[in-house]
Amino acid sequence: METKFKKVIFENGRVFHGKGFGSDNEKVCEVVFNTSMVGYQEILSDSSNCDQIICMTYPLIGNYGLTDEDYESKMPTVGGFIVREYNDNPSNYRYTRTLADVMAEDGVVGIEITDTREITRMLRNEGTMRAIIVDENKDEKEALETLKNTPIKHNHVEEVSCKKLWYSRTTNYKYNIIAVDCGIKRSMVRQLNAKNCNVIVVPYSITAEEVLELRPDGMFISNGPGNPEDVPCVVELVKALKGKIPMFGVGLGHEIIALAYGAKVSKMKFGHRGVNHPVKNLADGTIEIVSYNHSYVVDKDSVKGIDLEITQENVLDGTVAGLKCEKDKVFSVQHHPEIAPGPKDNHPLYDTFIKNVEDFKNERGDLNA
């Protein structure tokens, strides 16, 4: 395979040179870093990463290929990958395709750069910024002009959400759950199916009336990309249904629930991305290692005086990691519990959601009676 040399130019003017793999596209995207040691296929196919270039801090990427069963979405929407070393000869009996082949087919650009640690330090110190990946012979001034003149997109959820509702049924089901698709991961649907739930995945633009017509027992608001303030229709959906139906929000869904109750969100300097972040349960003091993938965070002070209470905090920086409204049977977490690190097939937060559905029925009657 012919080596193609590329470079990545950041909006602060810094340039890094390397070898290209995947698509030959030019890409202008926000660049973020991810500290995961494994899971590049899940990162590639996680819609929360829509139009982002991911700088992987773990040095070796591609060494176990991609497996058909492990995708989190139908089609990758990530902008690109920056890696230290790309391996195009996977050693894994399950793999069906190489990472570069899939990236080339889906328009995802990659670049192999010797010092990804320097890029990570730059993003950590200066904050998340945009960059452009181009061919090595591209004029840098011209590339910087393209970077500066490319508008920032604000419709990422619209891009990744389903256009029509779809069903994921299970045998011996007990509950019907609406899942609002802001960029939902397949593993989240599987977790709900494993809890005896038939899941109806619906577009982010669904109305409260349309939700109630589907006669659900509960509502799940999924993860997704971008700023929660860019999807006011989902915020209004939660406002209209809180207290009428149990809810569980994850990632972007957590931030949307916070906005619906009157809290505020703000963009972080460089976000949280990785599978090794500690959060503390404020009820019992236990620490859990979780998977994070977000740029926005709920402002802690804005939670005071509203119908939400903080249930979890990030140990490293004290940011809000979980919220709940006991009376409405609504709760949310900033992290992604379906990853379930450790010897657990299902994360207990999904059990909490099911218990809230059952308690809600017992207290207020069956919504579908």
C-alpha positions as CSV (number, residue, x, y, z in Angstrom):
1,M,0.0,0.0,0.0
2,E,1.4,3.4,-1.1
3,T,2.3,5.7,1.8
4,K,0.5,9.0,1.7
5,F,2.0,11.8,3.7
6,K,-0.4,14.2,5.4
7,K,-0.3,17.0,8.0
8,V,-2.7,18.4,10.6
9,I,-2.9,22.2,11.0
10,F,-4.5,23.6,14.2
11,E,-6.2,26.9,14.4
12,N,-3.4,28.2,16.7
13,G,-1.0,27.7,13.8
14,R,0.8,24.6,14.9
15,V,1.5,21.9,12.3
16,F,2.1,18.2,12.8
17,H,3.3,15.9,10.0
18,G,2.6,12.2,9.5
19,K,1.4,9.3,7.4
20,G,-2.2,9.1,6.2
21,F,-4.5,6.2,6.4
22,G,-8.2,5.7,5.8
23,S,-10.0,8.3,3.6
24,D,-8.2,10.9,1.5
25,N,-10.7,13.6,2.4
26,E,-9.8,17.0,3.8
27,K,-11.5,17.4,7.1
28,V,-12.1,20.4,9.3
29,C,-13.2,19.3,12.7
30,E,-12.9,19.9,16.4
31,V,-10.0,17.9,17.8
32,V,-10.3,16.1,21.2
33,F,-8.3,13.5,22.9
34,N,-9.4,10.1,24.3
35,T,-7.5,8.1,26.9
36,S,-9.0,4.7,26.2
37,M,-6.6,1.8,25.9
38,V,-9.1,-0.3,23.9
39,G,-12.4,0.4,22.1
40,Y,-11.4,2.3,19.0
41,Q,-14.2,0.6,17.1
42,E,-16.7,1.8,19.6
43,I,-15.2,5.3,19.4
44,L,-15.3,5.2,15.6
45,S,-19.0,4.3,15.6
46,D,-20.2,6.3,18.6
47,S,-22.4,9.1,17.3
48,S,-21.4,11.3,20.2
49,N,-18.1,11.8,18.3
50,C,-19.9,13.2,15.2
51,D,-17.5,15.6,13.3
52,Q,-14.7,15.3,15.8
53,I,-11.1,14.3,15.1
54,I,-10.1,12.0,18.0
55,C,-6.5,12.0,19.1
56,M,-5.9,8.6,20.8
57,T,-3.4,8.8,23.7
58,Y,-2.9,5.0,23.6
59,P,0.0,4.5,21.1
60,L,-1.2,1.4,19.1
61,I,-4.4,1.5,17.2
62,G,-5.9,-1.0,14.7
63,N,-4.1,-4.1,16.0
64,Y,-7.3,-6.1,16.6
65,G,-9.3,-4.9,13.5
66,L,-13.0,-4.3,13.4
67,T,-15.8,-6.9,14.1
68,D,-19.3,-6.7,12.6
69,E,-21.0,-7.3,16.0
70,D,-19.3,-4.5,17.8
71,Y,-20.5,-1.3,16.0
72,E,-22.4,1.2,18.1
73,S,-24.2,2.8,15.1
74,K,-24.9,1.9,11.5
75,M,-22.4,4.3,10.0
76,P,-19.4,6.1,11.6
77,T,-19.8,9.9,11.7
78,V,-16.5,10.7,13.5
79,G,-14.3,13.1,11.5
80,G,-11.0,11.4,11.9
81,F,-8.3,9.8,14.0
82,I,-4.9,11.0,15.1
83,V,-2.8,8.0,16.3
84,R,0.9,7.4,17.2
85,E,1.1,4.0,15.5
86,Y,-1.5,2.5,13.1
87,N,-1.4,-1.3,12.7
88,D,-2.9,-2.7,9.5
89,N,-2.3,-6.4,10.2
90,P,-4.8,-7.3,13.0
91,S,-4.3,-10.2,15.3
92,N,-7.8,-11.2,16.3
93,Y,-9.8,-14.3,15.3
94,R,-13.1,-12.2,15.4
95,Y,-12.0,-9.4,13.1
96,T,-13.7,-9.0,9.7
97,R,-12.2,-5.8,8.4
98,T,-9.3,-3.4,9.0
99,L,-9.8,0.0,10.6
100,A,-8.3,1.7,7.5
101,D,-10.6,0.0,5.1
102,V,-13.7,1.0,7.0
103,M,-12.5,4.5,7.4
104,A,-11.7,4.8,3.7
105,E,-15.2,3.5,2.8
106,D,-17.0,5.9,5.3
107,G,-15.0,9.0,4.6
108,V,-13.0,9.1,7.9
109,V,-9.5,10.5,7.6
110,G,-6.6,9.2,9.7
111,I,-3.1,10.4,10.3
112,E,-0.2,8.6,12.1
113,I,1.9,11.1,14.0
114,T,5.0,10.3,16.1
115,D,4.2,12.7,19.1
116,T,0.5,12.4,19.9
117,R,1.5,13.3,23.5
118,E,2.4,16.8,22.4
119,I,-1.0,17.2,20.8
120,T,-2.7,16.0,23.9
121,R,-0.7,18.4,26.1
122,M,-1.6,21.2,23.8
123,L,-5.3,20.5,23.9
124,R,-5.2,20.0,27.7
125,N,-3.3,23.3,28.2
126,E,-4.9,25.5,25.6
127,G,-8.3,23.8,25.3
128,T,-10.2,22.0,22.5
129,M,-9.7,23.6,19.1
130,R,-10.4,22.9,15.5
131,A,-7.9,21.6,12.9
132,I,-7.7,20.5,9.3
133,I,-6.1,17.4,8.0
134,V,-4.7,17.8,4.5
135,D,-2.1,16.4,2.1
136,E,1.5,17.2,2.9
137,N,2.0,19.3,-0.2
138,K,-1.0,21.5,0.6
139,D,-0.2,25.2,1.1
140,E,-0.4,25.9,4.8
141,K,-1.8,29.5,4.5
142,E,-4.5,28.2,2.2
143,A,-5.3,25.4,4.6
144,L,-5.5,27.9,7.5
145,E,-7.9,30.1,5.5
146,T,-10.1,27.0,4.8
147,L,-10.0,26.2,8.5
148,K,-11.0,29.7,9.6
149,N,-13.7,30.1,6.9
150,T,-15.4,26.7,7.6
151,P,-18.6,27.4,9.7
152,I,-19.1,25.6,13.0
153,K,-22.0,23.1,12.7
154,H,-24.8,23.1,15.2
155,N,-27.0,20.3,13.9
156,H,-25.1,17.2,14.9
157,V,-28.1,15.5,16.7
158,E,-30.2,16.1,13.6
159,E,-27.5,14.4,11.5
160,V,-27.2,11.3,13.7
161,S,-30.7,10.7,15.0
162,C,-33.0,8.2,13.2
163,K,-35.5,9.7,10.8
164,K,-38.3,7.2,11.6
165,L,-39.0,5.1,14.8
166,W,-37.8,1.6,14.9
167,Y,-38.3,-1.3,17.3
168,S,-35.9,-3.6,19.3
169,R,-38.1,-6.3,20.8
170,T,-37.2,-9.1,23.3
171,T,-38.9,-12.3,24.4
172,N,-41.0,-12.3,27.6
173,Y,-41.0,-8.5,27.7
174,K,-42.5,-6.7,30.7
175,Y,-42.1,-3.0,29.8
176,N,-42.3,-0.8,26.7
177,I,-39.6,1.9,26.8
178,I,-39.3,4.9,24.5
179,A,-35.7,5.7,23.6
180,V,-35.2,9.2,22.3
181,D,-32.4,8.9,19.7
182,C,-30.0,11.8,20.1
183,G,-27.2,9.5,18.8
184,I,-28.0,6.3,20.7
185,K,-25.6,3.5,21.0
186,R,-26.7,-0.1,20.2
187,S,-25.2,-1.3,23.5
188,M,-27.7,0.9,25.3
189,V,-30.6,-0.7,23.5
190,R,-29.2,-4.1,24.3
191,Q,-29.0,-3.3,28.0
192,L,-32.7,-2.3,28.0
193,N,-33.6,-5.5,26.1
194,A,-31.7,-7.5,28.7
195,K,-34.0,-6.0,31.3
196,N,-37.1,-7.4,29.6
197,C,-37.9,-4.2,27.8
198,N,-39.3,-3.8,24.3
199,V,-37.5,-0.6,23.0
200,I,-39.1,1.9,20.6
201,V,-36.3,4.1,19.3
202,V,-37.7,7.4,18.2
203,P,-36.3,10.6,16.4
204,Y,-35.1,13.4,18.7
205,S,-37.9,15.6,17.2
206,I,-40.8,13.6,18.6
207,T,-43.5,15.5,20.5
208,A,-44.9,14.7,23.9
209,E,-48.2,13.8,22.4
210,E,-46.6,11.3,20.0
211,V,-44.7,9.7,22.9
212,L,-47.9,9.2,25.0
213,E,-49.6,7.7,21.9
214,L,-47.0,4.9,22.0
215,R,-48.1,4.1,25.6
216,P,-44.7,3.7,27.1
217,D,-43.8,2.6,30.6
218,G,-40.7,4.8,30.7
219,M,-38.5,7.0,28.6
220,F,-34.7,6.9,28.0
221,I,-32.9,10.0,26.6
222,S,-29.7,8.9,24.9
223,N,-26.2,10.1,24.5
224,G,-25.3,12.3,21.5
225,P,-23.0,14.9,20.1
226,G,-22.7,18.6,20.7
227,N,-24.3,21.3,22.9
228,P,-27.6,20.3,24.6
229,E,-28.9,23.8,24.0
230,D,-28.8,23.1,20.2
231,V,-31.8,20.6,20.7
232,P,-34.4,22.7,22.5
233,C,-37.2,20.4,21.2
234,V,-35.8,17.5,23.4
235,V,-35.6,19.9,26.4
236,E,-39.2,20.8,25.8
237,L,-40.1,17.1,25.5
238,V,-38.6,16.4,29.0
239,K,-40.4,19.5,30.4
240,A,-43.7,18.3,29.1
241,L,-43.4,14.7,30.4
242,K,-41.5,15.0,33.7
243,G,-43.7,13.7,36.4
244,K,-45.9,11.9,33.9
245,I,-43.4,9.1,33.0
246,P,-40.2,7.8,34.5
247,M,-37.0,9.0,32.7
248,F,-33.4,8.0,32.5
249,G,-30.8,10.2,30.7
250,V,-27.3,9.4,29.7
251,G,-24.6,11.8,28.4
252,L,-26.3,14.4,26.3
253,G,-29.6,13.1,27.8
254,H,-28.3,13.9,31.3
255,E,-27.5,17.5,30.2
256,I,-30.9,17.8,28.5
257,I,-32.7,16.7,31.7
258,A,-30.7,19.3,33.7
259,L,-31.8,22.1,31.3
260,A,-35.4,20.9,31.5
261,Y,-35.4,21.4,35.3
262,G,-33.8,24.8,35.1
263,A,-30.1,24.0,35.6
264,K,-27.4,25.4,33.3
265,V,-24.6,23.8,31.2
266,S,-21.3,25.1,30.0
267,K,-18.5,23.9,27.7
268,M,-15.5,22.4,29.3
269,K,-11.9,23.3,28.4
270,F,-11.1,19.9,27.0
271,G,-13.9,17.6,28.1
272,H,-13.8,14.1,29.5
273,R,-13.2,11.2,27.1
274,G,-12.0,7.7,28.1
275,V,-13.0,4.6,30.0
276,N,-11.0,5.2,33.1
277,H,-12.6,8.1,34.9
278,P,-13.5,7.8,38.6
279,V,-16.9,9.0,39.9
280,K,-18.1,9.1,43.5
281,N,-21.6,8.1,44.6
282,L,-22.6,10.7,47.1
283,A,-25.1,8.5,48.9
284,D,-22.6,5.8,50.0
285,G,-19.1,7.1,49.1
286,T,-18.3,4.3,46.7
287,I,-16.0,5.0,43.7
288,E,-16.8,3.6,40.3
289,I,-14.5,3.7,37.2
290,V,-16.7,4.8,34.2
291,S,-16.6,5.7,30.5
292,Y,-17.0,9.4,29.7
293,N,-17.4,11.1,26.4
294,H,-18.6,14.7,26.6
295,S,-17.6,18.4,26.1
296,Y,-20.4,20.0,28.1
297,V,-21.1,19.8,31.9
298,V,-23.9,20.7,34.2
299,D,-23.0,23.8,36.3
300,K,-23.0,22.6,39.9
301,D,-24.2,25.9,41.4
302,S,-27.2,26.0,39.1
303,V,-28.6,22.8,40.6
304,K,-29.2,24.6,43.9
305,G,-32.9,25.4,44.5
306,I,-34.4,23.3,41.8
307,D,-36.1,19.9,41.8
308,L,-32.8,18.0,41.1
309,E,-30.2,16.8,43.5
310,I,-26.6,15.7,42.6
311,T,-26.0,12.0,43.1
312,Q,-22.5,11.6,41.7
313,E,-19.4,13.7,41.2
314,N,-16.2,13.3,39.2
315,V,-13.4,12.6,41.6
316,L,-10.8,14.4,39.6
317,D,-12.4,17.8,39.1
318,G,-15.7,17.7,41.2
319,T,-18.0,18.1,38.2
320,V,-21.5,16.8,38.2
321,A,-21.7,13.2,37.2
322,G,-25.3,12.3,38.2
323,L,-28.7,13.9,39.0
324,K,-32.1,12.8,40.2
325,C,-35.6,14.0,41.0
326,E,-37.0,11.4,43.3
327,K,-40.6,12.6,43.2
328,D,-40.7,12.5,39.3
329,K,-38.7,9.2,39.1
330,V,-36.2,11.0,36.8
331,F,-32.5,10.5,37.0
332,S,-29.4,10.8,34.8
333,V,-25.7,10.3,34.6
334,Q,-23.0,12.1,32.6
335,H,-21.1,8.8,32.0
336,H,-22.0,5.9,29.8
337,P,-23.1,3.0,32.1
338,E,-23.6,0.4,29.3
339,I,-19.8,0.0,29.2
340,A,-20.1,-1.8,32.6
341,P,-16.3,-2.2,33.4
342,G,-15.6,-5.2,35.6
343,P,-17.4,-8.5,36.1
344,K,-20.9,-7.3,35.4
345,D,-23.2,-8.1,32.5
346,N,-25.5,-5.2,33.2
347,H,-24.9,-2.0,34.9
348,P,-27.0,-1.4,38.1
349,L,-28.3,2.0,36.8
350,Y,-30.4,0.1,34.3
351,D,-31.8,-1.8,37.3
352,T,-32.6,1.5,39.0
353,F,-34.5,2.6,35.9
354,I,-36.6,-0.5,35.9
355,K,-37.3,-0.2,39.6
356,N,-38.4,3.4,39.0
357,V,-40.8,2.1,36.2
358,E,-42.2,-0.5,38.6
359,D,-42.6,2.0,41.5
360,F,-44.2,4.6,39.3
361,K,-46.8,2.0,38.2
362,N,-47.5,1.0,41.8
363,E,-47.8,4.6,43.0
364,R,-49.7,6.1,40.1
365,G,-51.2,3.2,38.2
366,D,-50.4,1.6,34.9
367,L,-49.9,4.4,32.2
368,N,-51.1,1.9,29.6
369,A,-54.3,0.6,31.5
